[in-house]
């Protein structure tokens, strides 16, 4: 429970409390994935890329990622830079581009 509380504090700090009222919002879905399903099981106190991982999850859920043509590897691995199809990162592990044209993206980025 402490891990979940700490994670939610981080996510609320990024997206604001109102983003989590609807359990089907992209923010709620991304938070739920990180808390309950993410194989990384990130420690909110030590995982430096938590905000980036959360933001990528929000992006995925906001734009209907399950229906993308190219979504291989999303939600796996230890980093969004390793195995997440169409994601490019710099040497520090920060996302620098998403190559998602003609990929059936539908929705709004929150």
N, C-alpha and C positions, 0 to 999 in steps of 0.2 A: 504493500500500500504506500509506503514511503516513496518508492521509485515512481509509482504512478503520480503521486502528488507533485513530486519535484519536476517530472516531465510536463505535467499540465501547467505548472507555474511558468515554465519556459515557453510553452506554446501560447498561453494566454498573453504573455509579454510580447510575443511576436504578432499575434493576430487579434488580440482583444477578446474580452469575455463574450461579447455578443456573437462572435463567430462560432461558438460552441453550443448555443441554445438549440439549434437544429442538429440532431444526431446524424443527419444525412448530409450535412454541409461538407465540403471538401476538407475543411480544417478538422472537423470531428473525425472524418474517415482516416485522415492522415495520422492524427493523434492516436486513434484506436489501433491502427496498424503498428505504429512504433511501440505502443504500450503492450499490446497483446499478441502480435503476430511476427514482428520483425525478428528474423533469426539472429541478428546482431545482439539483441537484448542490451542495448546501449545504456551505459551508466550516465545519467544526466549531469553528474558532477565532474566527470572526466572526459566525456566524448566531445571533442572540440568541433566536430562537424554536425552536431545535432540539429542546429538551425537549418543548415543546408539540406540535410536528409528530410526534415519535416517540410521545408519549402518545396522540395521536389515531389514529395507525396501529395501536397496540396495541389500542385500543378497537375499531376497525373489525375487525381480524382476530379478536379474542376473541369478538365478537358476530356473526360470520359475515356481515360487511358485503357480500360479493358477492351474497348472497341478500336483501338489504334491498329494500324497495319503492322507497325514495327514497335513492339513494346517488350521485346525479349530482355530478360535479365533485370527488369525493373523490380525493385523490392527484394533484391538478393545481395549477397556479398557484404563486405565490410565497408564499402564506400560506394557512393553513387558514381564514382569514377571508374569502377571496376565492374564490367559486365553489363552496365545499364545501357542498352542499345540507344544510339543516337545522342549520347551525352559525351561531351569533350571537356577535359579539365586541364588546368595548368599544372606545373610541377609541384605546386603546393597543395594539390587536391581540391582546388576550387573550380566549380563549374564555370566555363567560359563560353560555351555555346551548346545549343540544342539544335540538332538537325532534324526537324520534324515536319518539313514541308511535304505535302501530299500524303499525310499520315492519318487522315480522318479525324482531326482534332475538332471537337464540338464543345462549345461552352464559353464561359467567361473566366478570365484569370482574376481571382479575388484580390 
